[in-house]
Amino acid sequence: MGKLFIVLGILFIIIGLIWTFIGKLPGDIVIRKGNFTMYFPIVTSIIISIILSVLFFIFGRFR
């Protein structure tokens, strides 16, 4: 159980670092009105979707 938490912690750190670098790409929509900010990470979501699709395809080929 302890090893699982260590692996999950490392995975969350890696995801956080990746999100920091690709979190605000050109094409993401930001709406700012006074006190209110809304952020739509459309391009970031598309890139993450493509990466996950490729990874699942590669892992599926080895299964």
Order of alpha helices (4+ residues) and beta strands (2+ residues): alpha-beta-beta-alpha
